[in-house]
Amino acid sequence: MKGAQAVVECLKEQGVDTIFGYPGGMILPLYDALYDEKNINQILVTHEQNAAHAADGYARATGKVGVCIATSGPGATNLVTGIATAFMDSIPVVAITGQVDTSSLGRDSFQETDILDITMPITKHNFKVKDIRNLVTTIRQAFEIATSGRRGPVLVDIPRDLFFAEVDYKIEASKEKSIGKPDADFLICVAEATDEIAKAERPVAIVGGGAISAGASKEIIDFIEKFDLPVVQTLMGLGAVPRSHQNNLGFAGMHGQKAANNAIAAADLVIAIGSRFGDRQTGNLSKYTKGRKFIHIDIDPAEIDKNIENSLGLAGDMKTILKLLMRHENLAKRNEWWRQIDSWLDEYDYDYQVSRLTVPWAMNQIAKKTAGKKFAFATDVGQHQMWAALHLKIEEPRTWLTSGGLGTMGFGLPAAMGAQIAYGKNRRVISISGDGGIKMTGNEFYTIARLNLPIISLIVNNTSLGMIRQLQKVMYKERYIACELDYSMDYVAYAQSFGIKATSVSTQEEFAQALAKAIEDTDHPRVIVLNVWRSFVEPMIKGGANINEFVDFK
């Protein structure tokens, strides 16, 4: 068969049912091969960056590999931001790019770009196929690499002439992945870890995005319940433990809940489960590590001792490690520790009794109205992202989609689109963006309307780049520059231009009514524009301070 058809067969072999892309000359042979393919849904987006974000959102929602395709040159380079986003958050994505013919490589041909060198730092691996005999094995390798160990994006660059070349395609027998048995030294480390947990008077578990990737929520819940551990979650770990769980103190980090951050600051042992100890999580590292021990559980050995030195590292399959830890008995009693934590929870309980429309109040209303129902949440990046993390109640894994490591503005809407396509009618996505981010990728409302995806999109309109403005207040003496969006834009008319019903709200009553109507309308997309005062996300850790030293905005 032709190379293009072999690629399609490889995609089907890997269980791919959806791809996101945008055509161009060098990738057209692959699109042509998809013409009669009924088992793969090809989604035409409005920009290649959004194809990568949509594939990313699809992968986060399902745990499967997200696939995006683009042509050479600008098509490939437009994928870069989305690939980097997936890389920083360890999301399995395979990007397939067309390339100029092999005879034209290196001649500065029309739309020729060295996408391998461009994406080398932001992919787990990338390939340029130059020999048709390697095409099928390379596609298979790409999926294997994307899903093995610490997950991440892989790019395959294919010259156009290889799509037309004849290739010998044979169905590959499925392979079962086996997890090796732990050796004696590893079991000694597990025993040391359980001893530390038993001795600790004030232990805290931190759950990160690696827990979602590993599908280890049940094991983590069993673990924290057995050892009576308070648990906090990073931005990427929300949903790994239900927010309603009695041991869950909530979101921790730069803008985390005060009770969660206080627990970490007072802990004598921190058990990190699938967290890389990023700077937004720890604040000042020397203060973060002083006076406490660390146990670090992660799939990637490179993360052990990278940011937190001298931790007791357990690298490997998370489920296996947690089950090994669970073999040991818990004899510790921590009543005094829990009394202290409960006092913080009471002291810092958020007061939603305000008379005007605020984003925290709106997030709390969404949490109430969606409780017990099948919803997922996708956010863009900025103040609204932190408010959502603080005030929504994420109860299940793979229902919280946000850009953590790269902090990519514009991520939210196309990621919501990819997730909604993945969920189908089983779950509905609420997308939350700021007025800054929606200007970047709001063109994807076109695709959402064209496919009639029932996404509820909230646009937080505070006429500013809110997080930039917040940083300028805290760090630059309120010298506000390049952060205020005072030129009026009619977001309702913008959404309506795509054929989407939209409402602008400025009061609590208006928002409650608009949200109720949007939730009731299960068959169509909806947009709600929240017109709110410029304000600041609280809490916020002071620069260079400990994790429980907060900025006073008054």
N, C-alpha and C positions, 0 to 999 in steps of 0.2 A: 504494500500500500504506500501511498504518498506520506511524506514526513508529517504534513499537517494533520492528516487523518490519524497517524500513529500518536501524535500528541493528544488528540481528542480521546483516543482509546486509553491512553495512559491516565488521563484525568478521570475517566469513568472507572478505570481499574482502582484508582485511589479513593473512590467514593465521592467524587466532586459532583455536586448537583447544581451549583451556581457559580458563575464567574462575573466579575465586574470589570468593565473596560471601556476603551475608546479606540476607534479604528484609525488606521493610517496605512500608507502604502506598504510598509515592510511587514505589517502584521495581518494584512488583508487575506493572505492564503489561509491563515488559521481561522479567521472569521468565515471564510467560504466553506471550510470543513465543518463548521458548526451549523451551517444552513439547514441541513436535514436532520440534525441531532435533536431528538425529542427529550432526552434524559438530562440535558444540561441547560439550565436557564441562564441565558446571557443577558446581563443588565447593562444597558447603555447609560452611562453617567454623563454629566456635563463637563467634567474636567478630570484628568488622570489622577490628580491628587485625591479627589473624592473616590475614585475607584480603589485606591490603596486603603483609604480610611474605611470604606464600606466593607472591603474584604477583611480588614482588621475587626470591625464591629461584628461581622458574621462569625469570625473565629472566636471572639470573646464570648459571644452568645451561645455557641454550640460546642466549643472545645475541638472542633474540626479545623482543618487547614482552610484558610481563606485564600481565594485565588483572584488575582487581577492581571490584566493584560493591557499592553500599550505598544505603540509603534516605536520606531527608533528616534533618536534625537530628542526633540522637545517632549515627545510622548513619554519616553523613558525618564528624562530628567524631572518631569512633572510628578513622577511617582516617588521621588526621593524623600520628601517630607513624610509621606505616609509610611514608607519603608522604615525610616529612622524612628518614627513613632512606635511601630511594632517592635523594632529591635530593642528600644529602651524599656519596653514593658514585657518583653519575652513572649510575644504573640506569634503563633505559627502562620505565616503567610508565604505563599509562593507567587512571585511576580514573574511573568513571562513577557519578554520584550522582543519585538522584531528587530532585525539588524540588516544593514545593507548586505548585498551578496558577498560571498567569501572572496570573489575576485576583485571586489571594490574596497575591501578592508584596508585601512591605512592610507587611503588616497584622498581623504577629506571629501568624501562623496556627500551628496545631498542628504541631510539629516543623519549623518554618521556621527556618533558620539561614543566615547569609550566609557560605557555605563558600568563596566566591571571595576575600573579604578575609582570611579565616582562613588560606587556603592560598597566598596570593599570594607570600609570601617563601620558600616551600618547594616551589614547582613551577617548571618552565621556563616554563610558561604555563598559564593556566586560562581556561575559557569558561563563560558562562551562555547557553544557547540560548533566545532569546525568540521567535524567528520560525521556524516550521516549515520555511520555505524554506532556512534556513541549517543545518539539522540534519545532513544528509549531508556537506556540505563541512566542517563543524566536526569531525565524527568523523574524517574523512580527515586534516584538518590536525593533529589531536591526535597521530596516529600518525607523521606526517611530522616534527613538532617533537620528539617523544620520541626519534626515532632519528637525527636529523640533527646534525652537529657533535658537541658534547659532549652525550652522552645524558642523559636525565633524565625525571622524572615530569610528566605533564600531567593535569589534571582537567577533566572535562566535566560540568557541572551541567544537568540537563534537567527542566523542569517537567512534572508528570504529564500535563497535558492534551495536551502535544505528542506523547506516546506514542500517543495515540488519533487525532491529526490525520492527515489524508491528505497524503502527500508523494510527489513524483515522483522515483523512484529509478532511476538509470541506472548501469550498470556502468562504472567508470572504467578506461580503458586503462592498463596498467602503465607506469610511467616508470622509465627507467634513470638512476641517479645518475651524473653525470660529475664527474671531478676535474679542475679547471683546471690548465693547464700553469704551472709556476713562472716568474715573471718574472726579468729580469736581476738585479735587486737581491737577490732571494731566493737566486739561484744564487751571488752574491758572498758572502752570509752562510754558505751551505753550504761554500764554499771556505775561508772564515775558520775555520769549525768544524773542518774536516779538518786545517787547519794547526795549530790548537791541540792536536788529538789527536796529531798527529805530534810536536809539540814536547814534549808532556807526558812527564815521567819516571815519575809516579805517578798515572795516571788510574784512576778508578773509575766504572762505570756504575750508576745507580740506576734500577730498573724499578718502576713503580707501576701502579695499577689501570687507567690509560689504555691500557696495553699490552694488557690483557685485552679491553677494549672495542673496541680497534682490530683485534683478531685478528692481531696482528703478531708472534706468538711466533717464527715461522720467521725473519722478517727480523731480529729482535733477536738470535737465536742466531747467524745469519750475521755480523751486525755485530760482536758481541763476539769471535767467533772470528777474524775477519779482522784486527781491530785488537788482538787479544790482551789484551782488557780483563777485569779482575776485575769481577764484577757482584754487586750486592746487591739485595734486594727489599724494598719496603715491605710493610706488612700486607696491603694490597689487591693487591699485585703478585705474591703467591705463586702459583706455577704457570706464570707467563709463561715462565720458564726452568726446565727440570727441576732439581729439587734435586740430582740426581745429576750434573749437568753439572760438568765439571772447573773451569770458571771461576766457579761459583756459590759465593759465601761465605755465603749464607743471608740470614736476616731481619735487618734493621737498624732502629734507632730506639730509642725509650725503653727497651724491653726486648729489644733486638736482640742477636744473637750478638756476643761481644766482638771476634772477628776481623773481622767485617763493620764494626763501628763504628770499630775501630782503623784500618781501611783508609780509611774516609772521613776520619777526623781527620788522617791522614798524607798524604792525596791532594793533588796540586797542581792537578788538574782533576777536576771532578765533572760527569758527563754524565747529566742526568735525562731519562728517557724515560717520559712519561705519569705523572709524579709532581708534585703541587702543593706540595711542601715544607711539609707540615703540621707543626704544633708538636711532635707526638709523634714525628715523623721527625727533626727538627733539634736539639731541645733549645735551648740558648741560641743565638739567631740570629747575634749578633755574633761569638761564638766559632766557630760553625759555618762562617761565611763567611771568616774571617780567613785570609789566606795562600793562598787557592785561587781558581781561576777556575771559572765554571759555563757549561755549555751546556744549554739547556732546550728540549726537544722536547715539544710539547703541541698537541692539537687546538684548545684554547681560547686565543686571544690574550690574554684577560684574565688568565690565569695567569702570563704572562711578566712578570717584574719585580714581581709582587704581593708575594711573600714574600721572594724573593731578588733584590735589586736588581743592576742592571748585568750581568745574564747575557746571553750571546749566545743570543738567542731564535730558535727555528725553529718557527713556528706553522703547523699544517696537518695534512694526512693523514700519519699516522705511517709507514705503509708506503712512501709516496712519498719522504718525507724520508730514511729509512734507505737506500733504494735509491740515492738521489742521493749520500749519504755513501759508499756502497760503491763508487762509481765511482773513488774515489781510492785510490792505492796506500798500503800500510802499510810504512814503512821503519824503524819504531821497534823497538828491542830493549829489553826490560824484564826481563831475567833477574834483576837485583838486586832489583827491586820484587817479583817473584814469590817470590824466596827469603825476603824479609821477610814476605810474606803467608803463605807456607807455615809459617814459624816460629810465627806467631800461631795458625794452624789447629792445629798440633801442641800448642802451649801451652794452648790453651783447649778442647781436645777434651773433650766432656762424659763424665764417668764415670757409667755407669748401674749400676755394681756396688754396689747398696744392698740391705740385708736386708729392708726393709719396703716396703709398697706406697706408692708416690708417684705423683703425676700425670705427671712427666717419664718415669718408668720405664714407666708404662702407655701413654703416647703412643708411646714407642719400640717397645713390643711391638706396638701397632697398626700402626706403620709397617712392621715386619717381616712381620706376618701378612697385610698387604694389598698388599705389594710385587708388582708385575706383574699385579695384578688390577684389575677395574673397580670402583673405589670413589670416592666423593666425600666431603667433610667439611664439615659446617656447624657453626659454633660460636655460642654465645651471647657475652656480653661479661663480662669479668672475668679473674681469674687463669688459669682454665682456657683461655681464649682465647689468652693469651700462651704458656702451656706448649704448646698445640697448635701455634702458629706456630713455636715454637722446635724442637719435637721430632718432629713429623710430617714426612713426606717428600712434599711436594706436587710431583708430576711433570708434571701437565698443566694447561693453562688451563681455567677454568670447573669446577674440581673443588674449589675452596676458597671457601666462602661464609661471609662474616663481616661484621658491621657495623663499618666503620672510622670514618667521619667523625662520625657521631652517637653511636656507642657505645651502641646500644640493647639494654638487657637485655630478654630475652624474644624476641629476634629468631631465635635458633637453631632451635628446634623447628618453628615454622611455616614458616621458610625451607627447612628440610630437607624438609618435607612438599611444598612447591611444587616443589622440585628433584626429589624422588623421583617425583612424578607426571610431570614432564618427561622424566626418564630412562627411565621404565618398567622393563622387565626388562634394559635394556642396562647399567645401572650401579646400584650400591647406595649409599645415603647412611648415613654414620655421623654422628649428631648428638651434640655435646658441650655440656653445659650445667652450670652451677653450681646448688647448692641454692637460691640466691636467684632466679636467672632462671627456673628451672623452675616456681617458684610463680607467676610472672607469666602464663605462657602454656602451662603444662602441660595445661590443659584441651583442647589440641589433640590429646592422646593419644586423645581420643574419636574425632576424625575419622580419625586414623591407623589406629585399630583397626577403625572402621566400613568403611574402604576397604581394609583389610588391606595397608597399605603396609609393605614389609619393611625399615623403618628400624631401625638399631641405635642406641639412644639411651643415652648415658652420662651419668649424673648424678653430678657430683663433689660429694660430701657432706662438707664440712669444717665444718659447723655454723656458718657465718659468711658474711658478705659479704666475701670474702677480699681483694679489691682495696681496698675501703674500709678494712679493717683494716690493710692494708699501708701505705696512705697515712697513716693515723693513727700508725703506728709511725715512719715516716720524717719526717713533717712536724708531728705534734702530740704528740710526746713520749709515745707509747703511751697517750694518753688515749682508750681505746677506748669508743665510745658508738654505739648504734644500728647495730652491725655484727655482733653475735653472735646466732646463731639456736639457742639452747640448748634451746628447747622441742622435744622429740622429734617427728619426723614419720616415718611408715612409708611410704617411697617405693615399696617393693615392693608393699605393699597398695594404694597409690594407683594404680600401673600395672595391677595385677591387677583393680582395680575396673572398668577399661575392657576387660578381657579380654586383656591383653597379658602374656606370660610375662616375669617379672622375677626378677632375682637380686641379692642383696646380697653384696658381697665386701669383705674386710678384709686379705687377704694376697695376695702375688704369685701363689701357686699357685691360689687361688680365682679371681683375675681371669683368669689364663691359661685356665683351664677354661671359665669363663663366656664369654670372648671366642671361643674355639674353637667352642662350641656355637652361639653367636649367628651366627657366620660360616657354619656348616654349615646353619643353618635359613634357607634363601634365600626361603622363601615367607611368612614371618610377621614382624611387628615384634617386637623384643626390647628390654628395658631392663636395663641393668647399673648398679647403684648402687655407686660407689666410696667407701667410708668411709676417709677419710685424715686425717692430722694437719693441724692448721693450720700453714701454712708460708708462705714468701714467694717470689715470682717473682724469680729472678736470671738475668741481670743486670738492673740498673735504674740509669738515669742519675741522678746527683744533680741536684736542683733548681738551675737557673741555671748549670749546668756545661756543659763541652764534652761531645760525644757519646761520648767514651771515658773519662769520669770516672764511676766506678760507686759505688753505695752499698755499704758493707760491712755486711752483716746480722749479722756475728758479734759 
